[in-house]
Amino acid sequence: MNTDQDPTQDAAHEAADIPNRQIRAAYTAETITVYQAYKPQIARYAAARGRFPDTWSRERMTWVKPSFLWMMYRCGWATKKLQEHVLALEITRAGFEAALAGACLSHFDSKVYPDRDTWGRRLHATTVRIQWDPERDLDLRPLAHRSLQLGLAGWATRAYADEWLVSVRDVSAEAHEIHGLVRSGDRAAAAALLPAERPYPVADDLAAVIGATRD
């Protein structure tokens, strides 16, 4: 009898127990890691100096993602044009949670807002956006549960760049290595190299603001 188990089957079983909308991330007592993909000039500067260059716009909306695999889906394993470098950006949990507290879902959700007018007023009163997009597996296929995308604009963009940022690391080489293992069929080795992401603790009032779910 073959007792070997397919790691993809284990992952599918575990995913079935994951709440539909839950923040999962690599984090410490003080910081949380989010990901962004950039062109080489910006990424190299940020990784070398631990901050964004002055030319990086503090006025435009910028999206950060706590999920490494969702970032890989977005940037094609760091191969898409102008997204060749993936940065792991460690920011303060206090800043991250301040952004969540001031956020609004990008789309109306009757489970979060009593009506469209309430959502519309919130939308126009805030500069931070929340999207819940399908999480991805190692083949970048969508999973049943969702992953947080956090859009920062206005005060939040400026605070992100100049106050919350603790460290910057270029993880493009790791992305390429994991992708290579996936392509060669060594999924167990690929999975072992993924960042250790775990459920991020969110208070009930904050969960209500962002539409997070417990089941």
SERO-4910 file (N, C-alpha, C, O; in steps of 0.05 Angstrom, whole numbers):
BEGIN
 pado doro    nc1    nc2    nc3   cac1   cac2   cac3    cc1    cc2    cc3    oc1    oc2    oc3
  Met    A     17    -24      0      0      0      0     18     25      0     37     26     15
  Asn    A     11     44    -17     27     69    -19     17     88      2     -6     97      2
  Thr    A     35     95     20     28    114     42     36    142     36     31    160     53
  Asp    A     49    147     13     58    174      7     33    192      2     13    182     -9
  Gln    A     34    217     12     12    235      8     19    257    -10     42    267    -11
  Asp    A      0    265    -27      4    288    -45      1    314    -30    -20    319    -18
  Pro    A     23    330    -28     21    355    -13     -1    374    -23    -11    390     -7
  Thr    A     -8    372    -48    -30    389    -59    -56    381    -47    -73    398    -42
  Gln    A    -60    355    -41    -85    346    -28    -86    356      1   -107    364     10
  Asp    A    -63    355     14    -62    366     42    -70    395     42    -85    404     59
  Ala    A    -58    410     23    -63    439     21    -93    444     16   -105    463     28
  Ala    A   -105    428     -1   -133    432     -7   -150    427     18   -170    441     22
  His    A   -143    406     33   -157    400     58   -155    423     78   -175    431     90
  Glu    A   -131    434     81   -127    456     99   -142    481     90   -153    495    107
  Ala    A   -142    486     64   -155    510     53   -185    509     59   -197    530     62
  Ala    A   -196    485     60   -225    483     65   -232    494     93   -255    501     97
  Asp    A   -213    495    111   -219    504    138   -211    534    142   -214    544    164
  Ile    A   -203    547    121   -194    575    123   -218    593    119   -234    589    100
  Pro    A   -222    613    137   -244    632    133   -243    645    106   -221    649     95
  Asn    A   -266    652     94   -267    663     67   -251    688     64   -236    692     45
  Arg    A   -253    706     84   -238    731     83   -222    734    109   -232    741    130
  Gln    A   -197    728    106   -179    728    129   -152    738    121   -141    730    100
  Ile    A   -141    757    137   -114    766    131    -94    745    140    -94    737    164
  Arg    A    -77    736    122    -55    718    129    -29    731    120    -27    741     98
  Ala    A    -10    732    138     15    747    132     38    737    150     34    722    169
  Ala    A     62    744    142     85    741    159     87    766    176     87    788    166
  Tyr    A     88    762    203     88    785    220    103    778    246    106    755    254
  Thr    A    111    800    260    124    798    286    106    813    306     83    821    300
  Ala    A    116    816    330    100    831    350     96    860    342     77    873    351
  Glu    A    114    871    326    113    899    319    109    905    289    100    927    282
  Thr    A    114    886    272    113    891    243     98    870    228     93    848    238
  Ile    A     90    877    204     77    859    185     91    863    158     98    885    150
  Thr    A     94    841    143    107    842    117     86    843     95     68    827     94
  Val    A     90    863     77     72    865     53     90    864     28    115    868     31
  Tyr    A     78    860      5     94    856    -19     85    876    -41     61    883    -43
  Gln    A    105    885    -56     99    901    -80    120    894   -101    142    886    -95
  Ala    A    113    898   -127    131    893   -149    137    919   -163    120    935   -167
  Tyr    A    163    922   -170    172    947   -182    191    943   -205    202    921   -208
  Lys    A    196    964   -220    217    963   -240    244    964   -226    245    972   -202
  Pro    A    265    956   -239    291    953   -226    301    978   -212    311    976   -189
  Gln    A    298   1002   -224    310   1026   -212    298   1032   -185    313   1038   -166
  Ile    A    272   1030   -182    260   1036   -156    266   1014   -136    273   1019   -113
  Ala    A    264    989   -144    269    966   -126    297    966   -116    301    962    -92
  Arg    A    317    970   -133    345    970   -124    350    992   -104    365    988    -84
  Tyr    A    340   1016   -109    343   1038    -91    331   1032    -64    344   1035    -43
  Ala    A    306   1023    -64    292   1017    -39    306    995    -23    308    998      2
  Ala    A    314    974    -36    327    952    -22    354    960    -11    361    951     11
  Ala    A    368    977    -25    395    985    -16    393   1005      7    411   1005     25
  Arg    A    373   1022      8    371   1044     27    349   1040     48    348   1055     68
  Gly    A    332   1020     44    311   1016     63    289   1036     62    273   1039     81
  Arg    A    287   1051     40    265   1071     37    261   1076      7    278   1069     -9
  Phe    A    239   1088      1    233   1095    -26    248   1121    -34    253   1138    -17
  Pro    A    255   1124    -60    268   1148    -69    248   1172    -67    224   1168    -66
  Asp    A    259   1196    -67    242   1220    -65    224   1222    -90    203   1234    -89
  Thr    A    232   1210   -112    216   1211   -137    193   1192   -136    175   1194   -153
  Trp    A    192   1174   -116    169   1156   -113    145   1172   -104    146   1185    -84
  Ser    A    123   1171   -120    100   1189   -115     86   1182    -89     77   1160    -84
  Arg    A     84   1202    -72     69   1199    -47     40   1208    -51     24   1207    -32
  Glu    A     32   1215    -75      6   1225    -80    -12   1205    -95    -36   1208    -95
  Arg    A      0   1185   -107    -16   1165   -122    -24   1142   -103    -11   1137    -83
  Met    A    -45   1127   -111    -52   1104    -96    -32   1081   -101    -24   1077   -124
  Thr    A    -24   1067    -80     -6   1045    -83    -19   1021    -68    -30   1024    -46
  Trp    A    -17    997    -80    -29    974    -68     -8    955    -56     12    950    -68
  Val    A    -13    946    -32      5    928    -18    -10    902    -13    -35    902    -10
  Lys    A      4    880    -12     -8    853    -10      7    836     11     31    832      8
  Pro    A     -6    827     32      7    810     52     13    782     42     29    768     53
  Ser    A     -1    774     20      2    747     10     24    745    -11     23    758    -32
  Phe    A     44    729     -6     66    725    -25     56    713    -51     64    722    -72
  Leu    A     39    692    -49     30    679    -74     12    697    -90     11    695   -115
  Trp    A     -4    714    -77    -20    732    -93     -2    752   -107     -8    760   -130
  Met    A     20    760    -95     39    777   -108     51    763   -132     56    776   -153
  Met    A     57    737   -129     68    722   -151     49    721   -174     56    722   -198
  Tyr    A     23    718   -168      2    718   -189      2    745   -203      0    746   -228
  Arg    A      4    766   -188      2    793   -200     26    799   -218     23    812   -239
  Cys    A     50    791   -210     74    798   -225     85    775   -242    106    778   -254
  Gly    A     71    753   -242     81    730   -258    108    720   -249    126    716   -265
  Trp    A    110    716   -223    135    706   -211    158    725   -218    181    717   -225
  Ala    A    153    751   -216    173    772   -221    184    771   -249    209    773   -253
  Thr    A    166    768   -269    175    767   -297    161    788   -314    170    794   -336
  Lys    A    139    800   -304    125    819   -321    140    845   -323    155    853   -305
  Lys    A    137    859   -345    151    884   -350    143    905   -328    120    908   -321
  Leu    A    164    918   -318    162    938   -296    154    925   -269    148    940   -250
  Gln    A    154    899   -268    148    885   -243    169    863   -239    164    842   -226
  Glu    A    193    868   -249    214    847   -248    226    843   -221    240    823   -216
  His    A    221    862   -203    232    859   -176    209    859   -155    193    878   -155
  Val    A    209    840   -138    189    839   -116    203    847    -90    224    836    -83
  Leu    A    190    865    -76    201    875    -51    183    864    -28    159    865    -29
  Ala    A    196    854     -7    183    848     18    188    872     36    210    878     44
  Leu    A    166    886     42    168    911     57    156    907     85    132    901     88
  Glu    A    173    910    105    164    907    133    154    934    143    170    953    143
  Ile    A    129    935    151    118    960    161    107    956    189    103    933    197
  Thr    A    102    977    203     92    974    231     64    964    231     47    971    214
  Arg    A     58    947    250     30    938    253     12    961    260    -12    961    253
  Ala    A     22    980    275      5   1003    283     -3   1018    258    -26   1026    256
  Gly    A     15   1022    239      9   1036    214    -11   1020    197    -30   1031    187
  Phe    A     -5    994    195    -22    976    179    -51    977    190    -70    979    174
  Glu    A    -54    975    216    -80    974    228    -94   1002    227   -119   1003    225
  Ala    A    -78   1023    227    -90   1050    223   -102   1052    195   -123   1064    192
  Ala    A    -88   1041    176    -98   1042    148   -124   1025    146   -143   1034    134
  Leu    A   -124   1001    159   -148    985    158   -172   1000    171   -194    999    160
  Ala    A   -167   1013    193   -188   1026    208   -200   1049    191   -224   1056    194
  Gly    A   -184   1061    173   -194   1083    157   -202   1074    129   -203   1091    111
  Ala    A   -206   1048    125   -211   1038     98   -240   1035     91   -258   1036    108
  Cys    A   -245   1031     65   -271   1026     54   -268   1004     33   -249   1005     17
  Leu    A   -287    986     31   -286    966     10   -289    980    -17   -304    999    -20
  Ser    A   -275    970    -37   -276    982    -64   -303    978    -77   -311    993    -94
  His    A   -317    956    -68   -343    950    -80   -364    947    -58   -357    937    -36
  Phe    A   -388    954    -63   -410    951    -44   -414    922    -36   -414    904    -52
  Asp    A   -417    918    -10   -422    892      1   -444    894     22   -440    908     43
  Ser    A   -467    882     18   -489    885     36   -484    872     63   -499    878     82
  Lys    A   -464    855     65   -457    843     91   -441    862    108   -438    858    132
  Val    A   -430    883     96   -413    902    110   -428    929    114   -425    942    135
  Tyr    A   -443    938     94   -456    964     94   -487    959     92   -496    942     77
  Pro    A   -502    975    108   -531    971    107   -544    978     81   -565    967     74
  Asp    A   -532    996     66   -543   1004     40   -521   1018     23   -499   1024     33
  Arg    A   -527   1022     -2   -507   1034    -20   -500   1063    -13   -478   1072    -17
  Asp    A   -519   1077     -2   -513   1105      5   -493   1106     28   -475   1123     28
  Thr    A   -495   1088     47   -476   1087     69   -448   1081     58   -428   1093     66
  Trp    A   -447   1061     41   -421   1054     28   -410   1077     12   -386   1083     14
  Gly    A   -427   1091     -3   -418   1114    -20   -406   1136     -3   -386   1148    -10
  Arg    A   -419   1142     20   -409   1163     37   -382   1155     49   -363   1172     50
  Arg    A   -379   1130     56   -354   1120     67   -332   1121     45   -310   1129     50
  Leu    A   -340   1113     21   -321   1113     -1   -309   1140     -6   -285   1143    -11
  His    A   -326   1161     -6   -317   1188    -11   -303   1201     12   -290   1221      9
  Ala    A   -306   1190     36   -294   1201     60   -267   1190     66   -253   1200     83
  Thr    A   -259   1168     52   -234   1155     58   -216   1154     34   -224   1158     11
  Thr    A   -190   1149     39   -171   1146     17   -157   1119     17   -138   1114      2
  Val    A   -167   1101     34   -156   1074     36   -177   1054     25   -201   1056     33
  Arg    A   -168   1035      9   -187   1016     -3   -180    987      4   -157    980      8
  Ile    A   -201    971      7   -198    943     13   -209    927    -10   -231    932    -20
  Gln    A   -195    907    -20   -205    887    -38   -199    859    -28   -177    854    -17
  Trp    A   -218    841    -32   -214    813    -24   -214    797    -50   -235    793    -62
  Asp    A   -191    788    -59   -188    774    -84   -181    745    -78   -168    739    -57
  Pro    A   -188    726    -96   -182    698    -91   -152    693    -85   -135    702   -100
  Glu    A   -147    679    -63   -119    671    -57   -110    652    -79   -126    641    -94
  Arg    A    -84    648    -81    -73    631   -102    -57    608    -91    -47    609    -68
  Asp    A    -56    586   -106    -39    563    -98    -12    565   -113     -6    585   -126
  Leu    A      4    545   -110     31    545   -123     30    547   -153     50    556   -165
  Asp    A      8    539   -165      5    542   -194     -9    568   -201    -16    573   -225
  Leu    A    -13    584   -181    -26    611   -184    -56    608   -192    -67    627   -204
  Arg    A    -67    585   -187    -96    581   -191   -111    592   -168   -102    591   -145
  Pro    A   -136    603   -173   -151    614   -151   -161    593   -131   -169    571   -139
  Leu    A   -161    600   -106   -171    583    -85   -199    594    -76   -207    615    -84
  Ala    A   -212    578    -60   -239    586    -51   -238    610    -32   -257    626    -32
  His    A   -218    612    -15   -216    634      4   -201    658     -9   -188    655    -29
  Arg    A   -204    680      5   -194    705     -7   -171    718      8   -166    712     31
  Ser    A   -157    735     -6   -133    748      4   -137    779      4   -149    789    -15
  Leu    A   -127    792     24   -130    821     26   -111    836      7    -87    830      6
  Gln    A   -122    856     -7   -105    875    -21   -112    902     -8   -136    909     -6
  Leu    A    -92    918     -1    -96    943     12    -86    966     -5    -62    968    -11
  Gly    A   -105    984    -13    -97   1006    -30    -94   1031    -13   -112   1040      1
  Leu    A    -71   1044    -14    -64   1067      2    -63   1092    -15    -51   1092    -37
  Ala    A    -76   1113     -6    -74   1139    -20    -75   1161      0    -82   1157     24
  Gly    A    -68   1186     -8    -69   1209     10    -51   1206     33    -27   1199     31
  Trp    A    -62   1210     57    -46   1209     82    -33   1182     85    -10   1180     95
  Ala    A    -47   1161     77    -37   1133     81    -12   1127     64      6   1114     73
  Thr    A    -12   1137     39     12   1133     22     36   1147     34     58   1136     35
  Arg    A     32   1171     43     54   1186     54     65   1173     80     89   1171     84
  Ala    A     46   1165     97     54   1151    122     68   1125    116     88   1118    129
  Tyr    A     58   1110     97     70   1084     89     99   1088     81    117   1074     90
  Ala    A    104   1108     64    131   1112     53    150   1124     74    174   1117     74
  Asp    A    140   1142     90    158   1158    106    157   1153    137    173   1164    152
  Glu    A    137   1138    146    134   1133    174    133   1103    182    146   1095    201
  Trp    A    118   1088    167    113   1060    174    134   1041    165    137   1019    177
  Leu    A    149   1048    145    168   1029    133    192   1024    152    205   1042    161
  Val    A    196    998    158    218    990    176    241    978    161    264    984    167
  Ser    A    235    961    141    257    948    126    247    941     98    223    938     93
  Val    A    266    938     79    259    931     52    278    909     43    303    911     47
  Arg    A    267    888     31    284    866     21    275    857     -7    251    853    -11
  Asp    A    294    855    -25    287    845    -52    286    814    -51    306    801    -45
  Val    A    262    803    -57    259    774    -56    254    762    -83    242    741    -86
  Ser    A    263    776   -104    260    766   -131    274    740   -136    263    722   -149
  Ala    A    298    737   -125    313    712   -129    298    689   -116    297    667   -127
  Glu    A    286    693    -92    270    672    -79    246    665    -96    238    642    -99
  Ala    A    234    686   -108    210    681   -125    218    663   -149    203    644   -156
  His    A    240    669   -161    249    654   -184    256    625   -176    250    606   -191
  Glu    A    268    622   -153    275    595   -144    250    578   -138    249    555   -146
  Ile    A    231    590   -125    206    575   -119    192    568   -146    182    546   -149
  His    A    191    587   -164    178    582   -190    192    560   -204    179    543   -217
  Gly    A    218    559   -203    233    538   -216    227    511   -205    224    491   -220
  Leu    A    224    509   -179    216    484   -166    188    475   -174    183    451   -178
  Val    A    170    494   -176    143    488   -184    143    477   -213    130    457   -218
  Arg    A    158    490   -230    159    481   -258    172    454   -261    165    439   -279
  Ser    A    190    447   -243    204    421   -245    187    399   -231    195    376   -233
  Gly    A    166    407   -218    148    387   -206    155    381   -177    142    364   -164
  Asp    A    174    396   -165    181    391   -137    165    410   -120    176    430   -109
  Arg    A    140    405   -117    122    423   -103    128    424    -73    124    445    -60
  Ala    A    136    402    -61    142    401    -33    165    420    -26    164    436     -7
  Ala    A    186    419    -43    209    437    -39    201    466    -43    210    484    -29
  Ala    A    184    471    -63    174    498    -68    158    509    -45    162    531    -36
  Ala    A    140    492    -34    124    501    -12    141    506     13    134    524     29
  Ala    A    163    491     16    180    495     40    194    522     39    202    532     60
  Leu    A    196    534     16    210    560     14    191    584     16    200    607     17
  Leu    A    165    579     17    146    601     19    149    615     46    156    602     66
  Pro    A    143    641     47    143    655     73    123    642     92    103    631     83
  Ala    A    129    642    117    111    630    138     89    650    144     91    666    163
  Glu    A     67    648    129     45    666    133     24    652    151     19    628    148
  Arg    A     13    667    170     -6    656    188    -29    677    193    -25    700    186
  Pro    A    -51    668    204    -73    687    208    -65    711    224    -52    708    245
  Tyr    A    -72    735    214    -65    759    228    -87    767    247   -111    767    239
  Pro    A    -81    772    273   -103    778    292   -116    805    287   -103    826    285
  Val    A   -142    804    283   -158    828    278   -180    830    298   -196    811    300
  Ala    A   -182    852    312   -204    856    331   -231    856    317   -232    862    293
  Asp    A   -252    850    331   -279    848    319   -288    874    306   -299    873    284
  Asp    A   -282    897    319   -291    922    306   -276    928    281   -287    939    262
  Leu    A   -250    920    280   -234    924    256   -243    904    234   -243    911    210
  Ala    A   -249    880    242   -258    860    223   -284    870    209   -288    865    185
  Ala    A   -301    883    224   -326    893    213   -321    915    192   -335    916    172
  Val    A   -301    931    197   -295    953    178   -285    942    152   -293    952    130
  Ile    A   -268    921    152   -256    911    128   -271    888    116   -263    878     94
  Gly    A   -292    878    129   -307    856    118   -294    829    121   -299    811    106
  Ala    A   -276    827    141   -263    801    147   -284    782    159   -303    791    172
  Thr    A   -279    756    155   -298    736    166   -283    717    185   -259    713    182
  Arg    A   -298    705    203   -287    686    222   -291    657    212   -278    639    223
  Asp    A   -308    653    192   -312    626    182   -318    627    152   -322    606    140
***
